[in-house]
Amino acid sequence: MNIGVLYGFSLFSGMINTKCHVIGIDNFCEANESIKKSFFKNFEMYQNHNHQFIEEDYIVALDKIRKKGKKINFYYYDAGHSFEQHRDNLINVKDILDDECLILIDDIGREEVIEGTYEGLKGYKNYKVLDKVTT
């Protein structure tokens, strides 16, 4: 699952030559019409029957996924980068993540992202930071 796709490059890298279920979520609130058009053109080019895109606020989209009862085993968050957004995102998604889910957080070098991420992870019993790369 990829929340915050913008142009879609990260999402597409998970779609190309894969058979796994891939879900992208974005409401394009930070994108202009050109970005959105480019995204959908490429999504259609790489999409197969296991790929899904939900154009809604991620809270609404998560509720739809939650109702289907499926667990996510790879979660990539690249949406809003405030402390609150990172904290709340991890709190909101916790119940649909598989016990062995790999979580990737974009822009982890920013102080508010680091602090929000760790605050959101406080509700997780067993997690391990595998790497933290800052640029």
Phi, psi and chi 1 to 4 in degrees:
 res  aa     phi    psi   chi1   chi2   chi3   chi4
   1 MET       -  136.8  176.7 -175.2  -65.9      -
   2 ASN  -127.5  112.7 -179.6  175.6      -      -
   3 ILE  -101.0  123.7  -66.3 -174.1      -      -
   4 GLY    89.3   82.7      -      -      -      -
   5 VAL   -97.6  -28.8  -59.3      -      -      -
   6 LEU    45.7 -108.5 -161.2   56.2      -      -
   7 TYR   -72.5  -25.6  -77.7   99.4      -      -
   8 GLY    99.2    3.2      -      -      -      -
   9 PHE   -57.5  -43.9  -59.5  124.1      -      -
  10 SER   -66.8  -42.8  -62.2      -      -      -
  11 LEU   -61.1  -46.1  179.4   69.8      -      -
  12 PHE   -63.7  -33.8  -56.4  145.6      -      -
  13 SER   -64.6  -26.4   68.4      -      -      -
  14 GLY   -86.0   -9.1      -      -      -      -
  15 MET   -98.2  -31.3  -68.8  169.2   55.4      -
  16 ILE   -67.8  123.1  -63.0  172.3      -      -
  17 ASN    56.7   35.4  -63.5  -37.9      -      -
  18 THR  -119.0  155.3   62.2      -      -      -
  19 LYS  -109.6   -4.7  -64.1  177.6 -177.1  177.4
  20 CYS   -74.7  161.4   60.7      -      -      -
  21 HIS   -76.7  125.9 -169.5  127.5      -      -
  22 VAL  -123.6  130.6  177.0      -      -      -
  23 ILE  -124.8  127.3  -56.4  169.5      -      -
  24 GLY  -111.1  142.7      -      -      -      -
  25 ILE  -136.4  129.1  -59.7  169.7      -      -
  26 ASP  -164.3  143.1 -157.1  -42.0      -      -
  27 ASN  -102.3    2.9   61.6    4.9      -      -
  28 PHE    56.1   31.0  -67.1  111.3      -      -
  29 CYS   -68.0  -19.5   66.4      -      -      -
  30 GLU  -107.5   14.0  -63.0  179.8   13.3      -
  31 ALA  -119.0  148.2      -      -      -      -
  32 ASN   -89.7  175.7   61.3   38.3      -      -
  33 GLU   -63.3  -32.3 -158.0   56.3   37.6      -
  34 SER   -65.7  -43.0  173.3      -      -      -
  35 ILE   -63.3  -46.2  -67.9  170.7      -      -
  36 LYS   -61.3  -44.1 -170.2  173.9  171.4  179.3
  37 LYS   -62.4  -44.1 -175.0  176.5  178.2 -179.6
  38 SER   -61.5  -42.4  174.1      -      -      -
  39 PHE   -58.8  -52.5  167.9   80.6      -      -
  40 PHE   -65.5  -33.8  -80.8  109.4      -      -
  41 LYS   -60.5  -47.6  177.0 -175.6  172.4 -165.2
  42 ASN   -72.7  -36.8  -72.3  -43.5      -      -
  43 PHE   -59.5  -44.4 -177.7   76.8      -      -
  44 GLU   -64.1  -33.1  -70.8  172.4   13.2      -
  45 MET   -69.5  -38.7 -177.4  168.5   48.3      -
  46 TYR   -97.8  -10.4  -63.3  117.1      -      -
  47 GLN   -68.7  140.3  176.6 -177.3   22.0      -
  48 ASN  -129.8 -174.8   71.0   37.4      -      -
  49 HIS   -64.6  -14.9   67.4  -78.8      -      -
  50 ASN   -93.9    1.7  -72.5  -37.0      -      -
  51 HIS  -109.1  137.4  -56.9  148.6      -      -
  52 GLN  -137.7  142.2  175.4 -175.7    9.0      -
  53 PHE  -126.6  133.3  178.1   73.4      -      -
  54 ILE  -117.3  116.2  -56.2  170.7      -      -
  55 GLU   -95.7   83.2 -174.5  178.5   -4.8      -
  56 GLU  -157.6  169.9  -72.2 -176.3  -54.5      -
  57 ASP   -58.7  141.0  179.6   81.4      -      -
  58 TYR   -64.1  -28.0   86.3   95.9      -      -
  59 ILE   -64.4  -44.1  -62.7  -65.7      -      -
  60 VAL   -64.3  -44.9  174.6      -      -      -
  61 ALA   -63.3  -41.4      -      -      -      -
  62 LEU   -62.2  -37.3  -71.2  177.6      -      -
  63 ASP   -62.2  -39.1  -76.3  -20.1      -      -
  64 LYS   -65.4  -42.6  -70.2  179.0  179.0 -179.4
  65 ILE   -67.6  -41.5  -66.6  164.9      -      -
  66 ARG   -57.6  -42.2 -169.7  173.1  -79.9  116.1
  67 LYS   -65.3  -24.9  -71.9  176.5 -176.2  172.7
  68 LYS   -80.8  -14.8  -68.2 -178.6 -179.5 -178.8
  69 GLY    75.8   14.2      -      -      -      -
  70 LYS   -87.0  147.1  -65.7 -170.8  176.3 -172.2
  71 LYS  -103.7  145.1  -65.7  -71.6 -173.2  175.5
  72 ILE   -99.5  133.5  -54.9  -60.2      -      -
  73 ASN  -112.2   -3.1   57.4   23.4      -      -
  74 PHE  -142.5  122.6 -180.0   78.1      -      -
  75 TYR  -127.4  121.4 -179.2   67.2      -      -
  76 TYR  -118.9  120.6  177.6   49.2      -      -
  77 TYR  -110.0  119.8 -178.4   80.2      -      -
  78 ASP  -140.8   45.6 -171.7   12.2      -      -
  79 ALA  -106.7 -138.8      -      -      -      -
  80 GLY   -54.5  146.2      -      -      -      -
  81 HIS  -117.4   27.7  -64.4  -51.3      -      -
  82 SER   -85.4  164.7   71.6      -      -      -
  83 PHE   -53.7  -50.6  168.6   88.3      -      -
  84 GLU   -63.2  -41.3  -66.6   81.1   10.1      -
  85 GLN   -64.0  -41.6  -71.5  166.3  -44.3      -
  86 HIS   -69.6  -43.8  -84.5  -92.6      -      -
  87 ARG   -60.2  -52.9  177.6 -162.6   62.8 -150.5
  88 ASP   -65.1  -36.5  -64.7  -11.0      -      -
  89 ASN   -58.8  -47.0  139.1   64.1      -      -
  90 LEU   -69.8  -30.5  -73.2  166.5      -      -
  91 ILE   -69.9  -44.6  -68.8  168.4      -      -
  92 ASN   -68.4  -28.5  -73.7  -40.2      -      -
  93 VAL   -96.3  -12.7   75.8      -      -      -
  94 LYS   -48.9  -45.9 -178.2  178.4 -178.5  -82.7
  95 ASP   -73.1  -12.5   66.3  -44.5      -      -
  96 ILE  -105.0    1.1   65.5  169.0      -      -
  97 LEU   -85.5  137.4  -61.0 -178.4      -      -
  98 ASP   -63.1  154.7 -173.9   75.3      -      -
  99 ASP   -58.5  -27.0  -70.9  -19.6      -      -
 100 GLU  -114.8   37.5  -65.5 -175.6   10.0      -
 101 CYS   -72.2  139.1 -179.8      -      -      -
 102 LEU   -94.4  125.6 -179.2   61.4      -      -
 103 ILE  -111.1  127.9  -60.7  172.4      -      -
 104 LEU  -118.3  126.7  177.6   62.8      -      -
 105 ILE  -114.7  125.0  -56.4  -66.5      -      -
 106 ASP   -77.2  150.3 -174.3   59.1      -      -
 107 ASP    58.8   39.2  -68.8  -34.8      -      -
 108 ILE   -68.2   -9.0 -162.3   69.6      -      -
 109 GLY   -76.7  -14.3      -      -      -      -
 110 ARG   -79.9  136.7  -64.8  173.0  159.1  179.1
 111 GLU   -57.6  -44.7 -174.2  175.1  -30.3      -
 112 GLU   -67.1  -30.2   62.8  -85.6   15.6      -
 113 VAL   -71.4  -45.4  171.5      -      -      -
 114 ILE   -59.8  -51.1  -66.9  168.4      -      -
 115 GLU   -64.3  -42.4  -68.6  174.3    3.9      -
 116 GLY   -65.8  -38.4      -      -      -      -
 117 THR   -64.2  -49.5  -63.4      -      -      -
 118 TYR   -65.9  -34.3  -77.7  110.6      -      -
 119 GLU   -65.5  -42.4 -174.8   67.4   25.5      -
 120 GLY   -66.2  -31.5      -      -      -      -
 121 LEU   -77.2  -10.6  -72.1  171.4      -      -
 122 LYS   -57.9  -28.2  -76.3 -176.8  177.9  178.4
 123 GLY   -81.8   -2.6      -      -      -      -
 124 TYR   -94.0  127.8  -69.2   67.2      -      -
 125 LYS   -72.8  -51.0  -69.3 -178.4 -177.8  176.2
 126 ASN  -122.1   99.5  -62.5  -47.4      -      -
 127 TYR  -136.1  156.2   75.4   87.2      -      -
 128 LYS  -137.8  130.7  178.2 -179.8  178.1 -177.2
 129 VAL   -79.9  116.5  175.4      -      -      -
 130 LEU   -82.9  -35.1  -59.4  176.8      -      -
 131 ASP  -165.6  151.7 -158.3   -2.9      -      -
 132 LYS  -137.2  105.7 -174.0  172.0  101.8  177.9
 133 VAL  -106.3  123.1  177.8      -      -      -
 134 THR  -115.0  148.5   58.0      -      -      -
 135 THR  -127.7      -   56.4      -      -      -
